[in-house]
Amino acid sequence: MAKRPTPKQRLSSDRGGKRYGAYLRKQWRRLRNRMNSPYATFVENKDSGDKALEKITKIKA
């Protein structure tokens, strides 16, 4: 006779949420560490105004 498969436990419904929470905590820790690093610098904004002007093709008078 063939052996029966081993019965498996059902996964809890919030297992994916726990994994996502662990991922978020890891990201927050990484970002906080980067922010508090002595090598961290302030980032200047890109010239978004110049980009907007380039996209304008027609000016209404």
C-alpha positions in Angstrom: 0.0 0.0 0.0 1.1 3.6 -0.7 2.0 5.9 2.1 -0.3 8.7 2.9 1.2 12.2 2.6 2.2 14.0 5.8 -0.6 16.3 7.0 0.5 19.9 6.7 -0.5 22.8 9.0 -2.7 25.5 7.5 -1.0 28.8 7.1 -2.4 31.6 9.3 -4.2 34.2 7.3 -2.1 37.1 8.6 1.2 35.6 7.6 1.6 37.8 4.5 0.8 40.9 6.6 3.5 39.9 9.1 6.0 39.6 6.2 5.0 42.9 4.8 5.3 44.5 8.2 8.8 43.1 8.6 9.7 44.4 5.2 8.4 47.9 6.1 10.3 47.9 9.4 13.5 47.0 7.5 13.0 49.8 5.0 12.3 52.4 7.8 15.4 51.3 9.6 17.5 51.6 6.4 16.2 55.0 5.6 16.6 56.3 9.1 20.1 55.1 9.2 20.9 56.7 5.9 19.4 60.0 7.1 21.3 60.0 10.4 24.6 59.0 8.7 27.4 61.5 9.0 27.9 61.3 5.3 24.3 62.2 4.5 23.8 65.5 2.6 20.9 67.6 1.7 19.7 66.9 -1.8 18.9 69.9 -4.0 15.6 69.9 -6.0 15.9 69.3 -9.7 14.9 72.2 -11.9 11.3 71.1 -12.4 10.3 74.5 -13.8 12.7 74.1 -16.7 11.3 70.7 -17.5 7.8 72.1 -17.5 8.8 74.8 -20.0 10.3 72.2 -22.3 7.0 70.3 -22.4 4.9 73.3 -23.4 4.4 73.2 -27.2 1.6 75.7 -27.7 1.1 79.0 -25.8 -2.4 80.5 -25.9 -2.4 84.2 -26.3 
